[in-house]
Amino acid sequence: MSVHSDNKESPHLPKMDEAQEQIQIAEQPYTIFNSQAKKWIIAAVTVIACFSPLASNIYYPALNTLATDLHTSLSLMNLTLTSYMIIQAISPTIIATFSDVTGRRPAYFICFIVFIAANIGLALQSNYVALLLLRCLQSAGSSATGALANAVIADTVTSAERGSYIGYTFSGAFVGQSVGPVLGGILVYTVSWRWIFWFLAIFSGLPFIVFVLFIPETCRMIVGNGSFAPPRSRIFPQPVFSSTNTSSTPLTPRDGTREGWAANFSILLLSLKICLSKEEGAILLYSGLIFASLAAVAAALPSQLSAQFKLNELQIGLCCIPMGVGSCGAAAVMGKLVNFNYHRHARLKGIVTDSRNDTDLHGFPIEAARLQVALPVLYLNCTLLVCYGWILQKAHSLGATLTFLFFLSFSATATFNALSTLLIDLLSDKPGAAGAANNLVRCLLGAGSAAFILPLIQRIGVGWAYTVIAGLLTILSPIVWAILIYGQQWRRASQNS
């Protein structure tokens, strides 16, 4: 959609050149949504981002019961976990990048419908094949919600504020991961495993209604800064809360918005290209390793608590709560620290920042603004990982184990959030693809670490297992130093090529 004058253009008058158009765009605010509207939108997508980790982890307490009821083995039941993780890695690459072309609302509509339908099917099914296939469908519907949440943040929040908001979104995902086993244990113990899926269908249905009625389209390729009305669609209705603002001159959506579908879908491979780029690929690799280390802790926690402290399933689920609390704390603290360092560098450069206009990152040391805060926490995380492993192996105190679990979750989430914020900063023009690439790498590495950790513990012990992982993170930490030192140079070379 573009804006045209009612008067015919004179053949003697030149068209607005590119420089004039850039000046007009620069005068527009980054988004027309005020602070309250942004908080409402981001709160909604943060709740929705809980779906994937919640659906994944709420399922664990039901594995033994499902194996008995469906007359199958635990080995085959573990295949439903593996298939879920594989789809969890692949699906966002398609859906989130699709949202960069068609908009966030259509992508969310697809996710909601698929996820709710899959959960209803899972609640009603009574055989293993149906369980396996519907778990894949459930993963396909939920796994892109985290990447879509990051895309919405990039659409509506400037780089000056982005650190805090991305932190809150990731904390929502980690809360889902931590609360899931508790809810699953309670539902299996008090009602039946079928109510796990009925709960997920109901839990997702309520945000779906809110989303349909109130959450506007934010994709900048579709609505610019929010002042453009998105194309009308019979399939995807517009919300009651409109994203248009007739009182201001619309910011023209980016070139290519109205191109043909064949050209638009060529960017679906962009997520894979991001993984192979120098700076973004390095960020994805190390943030994925941080996530994988935390996944290794979560995967081994039930068996280790049962073996070392003789806890039952419900007690084990309750012991997962410190991980969620630590992640929430990391979001609140690290987001503010990252934003503080961003504003400090802006002042050193003589740049005035505000929440209405984004900062031009050409010549701005965005890597330093994000990573100077992340590096100390990174090494703290490595130290805590070693301490946690040996305290768990000695099994002297459950309280000490859970305390270290809290701080370990805090430091890992804080490091991961800072790296992910930097990735979105560098790829703010294609946030869906960036989030999908992030999800692809972290889920594949997380699935590998979750499968690898128990055999490693059985071979060398839990203390040495987490010491090895911490050592690997430390040895590879020069990757982050390289991004900090050479990242701006890499960006400049990439822009000039």
N, C-alpha and C positions, 0 to 999 in steps of 0.2 A: 504494500500500500504506500502510496506516495502522495505528497501534497502538491496541488497545481493551482495556479492563479486562475481566476475566472476570465481575465483579459487575455487575448491572444498576444503572444510574444512578438514584438516588433522585429522584422528581419534585420534592422540596422543596429539593434542592441545586442551586445555579446552576452552569452550565458555566464552565469556565476561560475568563476573558475574554482579550482579545487581549494586554493588557499582561502578564498572568501567563505567557502562552504565549511572548511575546518574552523574558521573563526566563529561562524554561526553555531556550530556544534559545541565549541568550547564554552560558549556563553550559557548553554543549557546546564541545569543541574544534572548530576549523575543519575538521579532517579527522582520521580515526582512523589514517591511514597514518603510520607513523614515518618518520624521516629516510631510513633505508636503503631502505624501500619506495618512497618518493617518488622518490629518485634512480634506482632501478631502472625505475620506470614512465616517468619523463621521458627516461631514456637510450634506452628502447625507442622512444618516439614521436619522438625526435630522429632516430634512424636511419631511421625510416619517412618522416620529413619530407624526407629526401634524394631520395625517388623522383622527384618532379616535376622539379626542376632537373637531376637526373642524366639522366633520360630525355630531357629537352629538349636538353641540351648534348652528350651522348654521340653524338648523331645527326649533328652537323655534319660531322665528317670523312668520313662516308660519302656525302655528297650527290653528289659527282661520280661515284663508283662506282655508286651506285644509278641515277643518270640514264642511265649507259651500259648497265647490265644490264637495266633496264626499258624501254629505248628511248624515253626521253622527254627533254624539255628541262629546263635548270636553272630556267627561269621556273616551270614546273609543279612542280618539286621545291620551290621556295620557297613554293608554295601549301601544302605540307604543314607548313611552319613557321608560316605565318599561321593556318591552321586549328587547329593545336595551341594557339597563344596565345589564340585566341578561346575555345576550350573551357576553357582554363586559367583564364580570367577568370570564366566563367559557372558552371562546375561547383561550385566551393566555396560559392557563394551558396545552392545547393540542398542539397548534402550536409552541410555544416557546420551549417547552420541546422536541418536534419533531425535532426542529432545532439543538438541542444538539446531535442528532443521525445522521441526514442526511445532516446537513449543513445549513448555514444561507440563501444561495441563493435559494434553493428549497422552503424554508418556505416563503421567500419574494415573490417568483414567485406566489405561491398559494394565498397569501394575495392580491397582485396586481390584479390578474385575477378575483378573487371573488369580490373585492371591485369595480372595474371598471364595471363589468357586472351588479352588483346590482344597481349602480347609473344610468346606462342606462335604466334598467328596471323601476326604480323609476321615472325617467323623463317621461316614456311613459305610465305608469299605470294610470288607471282611476277608481279604486274601492278600498274600504277599506281593504279587505282581502289581495289583492296584496301588498298594502302599508305595512301592518303589517309584512307579510312574507319577503318582500324584505328589510325592515329595519333590520330584524334579520340577513339576509344574508350580508347586508352592515356592520353591527357590527362585524360579524364573520371575514370579510375580513380586517377590519381596526384595531381591538382592540389589536392584538398581536404586532403591530409595535413598541410600546414603549418598551415592553419586549425584542424584537429582537434588538432594538438599544442598550440597556444596555448590551446585550450579545456580540454584536460587539465590544463595548468599552472594555469589559473584555478580549476579544480575542486579542486586538491590543494595549492596553494601560496598563502600569504597575501601581501598586498600588500607586506609588509616584506621578503619574499624574492624577489618575483616578477621583479625586474629581472635578476638573474643567470640565472635559469632560462630566461626568454624569450630572453636573449642566446645561451645555448647552443643553443636550438632554431633560431634564425635562422642561427647559425654552421653548423649541420648542413646547412641548405639551401644556403648559399653554398659550402660544401665540395663538395656535389654539383655545383653549377654550375661550379666550377673544375676538379674532377677529371674531369668528364665528357669534355671534349675529349681529355684525355690517354688515358683508357681507350679512347675511340672510335678514336683514331688508332692505338693499339697493336693493337686487335682487327682493324681493317680492314687494317692493314699485314701482320700475321702470319697471320691466318686468313681471315675474310671478313666482309662486313657483316652476314650473318645471325647471327653470333655476338654482335653487339651486343645483339640482342633475346633470344637464349638466355641471355646473361649477366644481363640485367635480370630475366628470369623466375626464374632461380636465386637471384639476389640478393634478390629480394622474397619468394621462397618460404621462405627460412630465417627471416626475421623474422615471417612469417605463422605458422609453427609455434610460435615463442616466444610470440607474441601470443595465439594460441588457448589455449595451455596455462596461461599465467601472468598476463597483464595483466588486472586487474579492471575492472569498470565504475566510472567516476568521476563521471558526470554528476550534478550536485547535484539536479536535478529528479527524478531516478530513485532515487538511493541516499542523498540527503541528504549528510551528511559522510562517507559510506562505511559507516555502520552499518546501513543498510537493505539487504536482499537485493533485487536487481533481479528483475523478473517473469521467471518461467521461460518459455523459448521452445524450441520444437523446431527452429527454424531456426538460432538463434544460441546455441550451448551456453555454459555458464558455465565460467570457467577453473578450474584446479586450485587456484590461489591465490584464495580467496574474499574478497570485499570486506565480508563481514558480521563483526560483532564483538558477540557475545551478552553480553559482560561489561559493556557500557555501554548506557545508555538511548539508543535511536536518535534522531537528529535528524530531525524530520519533513520529508519532501521538500516542496518548495515547492508552493503551491496550484496546481492545474491539472494536476498530474502524471497523474492518472487520468481526465482529461476525455476526451471523445470525440475521434476523429481529426479531424473537421471543425474543431473549435475549435483543436486543437493546430497544424494545418497553416496556420492563419491567420498564424502568425509567420514563415512562409517568406519573406514580403515585408519582414521586419524589416531585413535587410541593406541593402536599397535605401533604407529610411527613415533608417537610420544615416548613409548617405552624404549625405543632405540636411539633417541636423541641424546646428546652429550649431557647437558645439565639436568634436564627433566628426567632422563633415564637414571642418572646417579641418585637423584632425590628419591625416585620410586624404589630403587634397589635398597637403599639404607632404611627408608621408612618401612618398607616391606619386611626387612630383617627385624626391626624393632617390634612390629606387629607379630611376627612369627615367634619371637621370644616370649611374648605375653601369651600367645596361643599355646605354646609348649607348657607354660605354667598352668593354664586353665585345663588343658587336656589331661595332665597328670594329677591334678588336684584331687578328684574323687577317689582314685585308687590309692593315692598316698595317704589321704586322711583316714580312709578305711583301714589301711594296713598299719599305720603308725598309731592312730588314736582310737581305732575300733568304733568309728561313727557310723550311724545308719544313713539311709539316703536323704531323709529330711534334714538331718543335722548337717550333712555335707552340703546340701543346698543352701542352708543358712550361712555356712562358712564362706560361700561365694560373695556374700554381700560386701565385705571389705573391698573387693575388686571394683565393684560399681561405685562405692563411695569415693575411693581413691581416684577413679576416672573423673567423677564430677568435680572433685576438688582441683584436679589438674586443669579442667576446662576453665574454672573460675579464676585460678591464680595465673596460669600460663598465658591465657588470653590477654589479661591485663598487662603482664610483663612484656609480651611481644608487642602490643600496641604502644606501651611506654617507650620501648627502644626504637620503634618506628618513628614516633614523634620527636625523639631526641636526635635521630639522624636528619629528620626534616629540618629541625631548627639549625643544625650545623650547616646544612646546605642553603639556609635562608628561604626555605619553602614553607608557605602557609598552608596548613591542611585543615580540611573541614569535612563534615559528613555528607555534604551535598555534591562535592566535586571530587573526582578521583585524581590521584597524583600521577603525573607522567613519569613512568619508571625509567625513561631514557636518561642515563647518567645518574640515576638514584641507586644507592647501594642497598637494594632490597634484600640481598643475600645476607649482608651484615646485620641488617635490622632484625631479621628473623633468627639467624643461626648463632649470633653472639649470646643469645639467651638460651638456645637449645643445647649448645655444646657442654656447659657444666652439668646440666641435668642428664645428658647422655651418659657421661662418665659416672654420675651418681647412680644411674640405673644399672650399669654394669656391676658396680660394687654391691648394690642391694641384691642383685640376682645371685651373686656368689654367697652372700650371707644367708639369703633365704634358703638356698639349697642345703647348706650344711645344718642350719637350725632345724629344717624339716627332717633331715636324716637322723639327727640326734634325738628328735621327738621328746625334748625335755618339757616343752610348754606349748600348749595349743594357742594360748594368748600371744606369745612371742611370734609364733608362726603367722598368725593372722595380722599382727601388727606389721611385720615385714611384708606381708602380702599387700596390705594397704599402700605402703610407701613404694613398693615395687610397681604396682598398678599406676600410682600417681606419676612416677618418673617416666615410665614407658609411654603412657598416654600423653604426657606433656611434650616429650620429644617427638612423638608421632604427629601431634597436632601442629607443632611449629614447622615441621617439614612439609606437612600437607598444606598449611597456609601459604608457604612459599611457592608450592606447586601451583596453587590457584592464582596467586599473584602473577606468576610468569605466564599463565595461560588463561587470563581472565576473559579473553575473547572467545574461548572455546571451553568453558568450564565443565560441560557435560562430558566431553571427551577426556578431560583431565581427571575428573572423578572416576570415570570408567576405567581408565588406565591404572589409577591408584588402586581401585578395587580388584582389578585383574591380578596385579602383582602381589598385593598383600594376601589375597585369598589363596592363591597358588602356593606361596611361601608358607602361609599359615596352615594349609592342609598338609603340606610336607612335614612341617615341624610337629604337628599334632600326631601324625602317623609315626614319626621317628623317635619321639621322646620316650615312650614306654620301653621299647627295645633297648634304647641307650641306658635308661635307668637300670634295667635288669642286668645289663652287662657291666656297668662301672659304678652304679650307685647314684642316688639322687643328688648328693653333694657334688660329685665330680661331673655329673651330667650338666647341671646348671653352671658349673665353673667353665666347662667347655664352651657353652653357648655365650657366656659373658666374655670369654677370651676371644671368641670369633667376632663379637660386636666391637671389642676394643681394637683388634687387629685391623678391622675394616673401617674404623672411624676416620682414617685419613681421607676417605671419600667425602665426608662432610667438610673437612678442612679444605679440600680441593674446591668444593662448591663455594665456600666462603671466600677463598682467595682468588679463584679464577672465574667464578660465575659471571661477574659483570663483563669480563673480557669475552667469554663464550657467547653471551647474549649479543654483544656488539658485533662479533664476527658472524653470528647467525643472521642478524638483521641486515648486514651488508652483503651477504651472499645471495 
